[in-house]
Amino acid sequence: GDVNTSLVTLEKWGPDSVNLGGSYEYTIRVSSIDSDIGVTDVKVTDHPPSSGYEVLSTEPAATNEGGSMVWNLGRIEPGGSRMITIRGKATASGQLRNCAMVEYTPVLCIPTTVVEAGLVLQKTAPARVSVCDDIPIRLTVTNPGTGTARNVRIVDELPAGWTADGRNTVTIDVGDLGPGQTQSFDVMARASKTGEFENTASANAGDGLASEAKAKTSVHKPVL
């Protein structure tokens, strides 16, 4: 026979009839039938007949609790099963009846993949320009990681005397960058004086992601 307890199936089978004094075996199988949910603290109890029957051996070994045989099987993985074999003999004629039961605790596991986002900023600008020229700056931000970089922002504090659209700070809200995604932004700046200039742009995102990049430009007077 078998009993379906929603997450566990308990099955038991043996011979229909045996000879008096002859030994015979019966088998118990307990199975976790759900493909996602395992069970733990599995305990099988078998109540042998109180008379007319003698237990000879069990595999695995049972613990005796008040005349009943108990197996603490621990955990059974989803879709797994455990077998129990009892060997005994009939010591009196008549009908022998023994019953088994199972107790367990459901175990539900879910997989969670841990990913890691990255952030790399690159900055390019011409090495030498005239003070009269526009200065093209390209800011490129890349996520080389396996997760999404959230709320990415680029900030470039321009050198003293430089402006872009009338401002000396360039701020770009990039938004989210997916794994392997790259975005580039072009900024046109103008210098009001000559000299050697180098400044650092920074990119930041959620979860503490940050990156910096520098570019050096020489601004000179035009040659007539």
N, C-alpha and C positions, 0 to 999 in steps of 0.2 A: 504494500500500500504506500501512498504518499500523501503528504500534507503541504499545501501551499500557504505560507504565511506572508504573502505579499513580496517580501524581499528574499525570503529563504524557502527552499523546498526541502522537506524532510522525507526521505524514502526509506523503506524497510522491506526486506524480502528474505525468505527462507523456504525450506521444504514444506509441502502440505501435510505430510505425515512422516513419522519416523518410528523405528523399532524401539521397544522398551530396552533401556540399558545401552543403546547405541548412541554414539556421539554424532553431533551434526552442527552445522554453522548457520548463522543468519547474519545479514549485513545491513548496516545503516549508512546511508549517504546523505550528507547535508550540503546544500549548494546555495551559493549566492547567485540569484537568477537575474538581477538587474545589471545591465551593461555599464552603468555609471556609478552605482552606489554599492560599495562594499559593506561588509559587516565585521564587527569586532566583538570581543568578549563573548565569543560563541561558546555556549555550554549545552552539551547534549546529555540528557539523562534517560537511562533505560531502566524500567522497573521489571525485573524478572519475576516469574511466577513464585509465589511465596511457598509453594510446596510442589513436589513432583518434578523438580528440575534442579540441576546442579551446574553451576558455571565452572568450566574447565580453564579457559583462557580468554583473553581479549587482546586485540591489536588495533590501535595502540593500547597500552595498559590503562585500565580504568581506576578511578578512585571510588572507594566504597563510602557511600553516605547514607546511613540508615537503611542498609540493605539494598539500596539502588546503586547502579553503576553510573559514574559521572565522568565525562570527558570535557576538560576545558581546552578548547581548540584554538583560542585566540582569534586572530584575524583571518578572514577569508576574502580574497580579492574579488572584485566584480567579475561574475561569470565563473568563479572557481568553485571547487568542491573538495570535501574531505570524506574519507571512507573509514568506517569502523567495522571490525569483524568480531563476532562473539562466538565462541565454541563452547558447547555444553552438552549435556545428555539428559534424557528423560529417565526419572527414577520411579515413576508411577504411571499407570495407564490412565487414559482420559484425555481431555483437551487442555493444552497449555496455552495460556494467553499472557503475553508481555507487551508493555506499551512504552513508547519513547516520546520524548518531548525535546524541543530546542528553545533556547533563549539567546538573545543577541542584542547588540547595539548597532544601529545603522551608522555608516560612515560615508558622508558625501564629500567628495573632493572636487575642486575646480582648478583648472590650470590657469596660471597667470604668467604671461611673458613679460619679462623685465627688459625694457629697451633703454638706450642711452642716446640722447641728442648731443650734437656738437655744434660749435660755432667758430668759423674762421673768417676774419675780415682781411681784405686786401685793398690797398689804396695805390693808385697810380696817378702821376702828374708829370708834365714835361720837365726835363732836367734844367732847361734854360729858356727863358722867355724875355721879351721886351716889356718894359714897364707900361707900354701902351697896349699890349696884347691881352686878350682874354686868356685865362688859364683853365684849360679843361681838366677837371678832376673826376676820376671814376672810382666809385666805392662799390666793391663786390663782396657780398656776404654769402657764405656757403654753410650748409649743415651736412657734415660728413658722417653723422651718426646714424643710428638705427631707429631713433624716435623723433618726434616733432619738437622743434624749438619754438616755444610759444612767445608771442608778444616781443618780437625782435625789434630793437631800435638802434639806429646808428646816429652818433653825435660826433661832429667834426668841428672842433674849435679852431677856426682859421688863424693863421699867424697875424700878428699886429700889423695893421695897415691893409689887410685883405678884407674883401667883402664878396658876398654872393647874394644877389637880389637885395642888396642894401643891408644885409646882415652879416655879422662876423662869426655866427654860429650856424652850422648846417645840421638840421635835425630831420631824420627820415624814419617814419614809422613803417617798418617792413611788414609787420604782422607775423603770421606763422610760417615757418619754413619746414617742409616735410623732409624725410630722410633723403639725402643726396641732392636736395634742391638748392639752386643758386639764383640769386637776383643781383643785378647790377644797376647802379644809379649814376647818372652823369650830372655833374655840377659845374657851372661856369663861374669862375671867380675872377677878380681883378685886384691887382696890387697897386697901392698908391705910392710906393717907394721902392728903391732898389735895395739889393742885398741878398744874402743867403738865408733861405727860409726852410725850416723843417718843423712839422707839427704832427701830432698823433691823433688819429681818429679811433673811436671805440665803438664796439657793438656789444649790446647786452640783451639777454633774454631771461625768461623765467628759469627757476631752479638754479640760479647763480651762474649761468653761462655767460662768458665774456671773452672778447678778443680785441686786440689792438693792432693798428697798422700805421706805418709812417711813410711819408714821401718827402723828398728834398727837391727844392726848386731854386734856381738862381735867377733873380730878376735884375736886368741890366738896362741901361739907357740905350735907346735906339741909336744905331750908327748911321749917320747921314752920308 
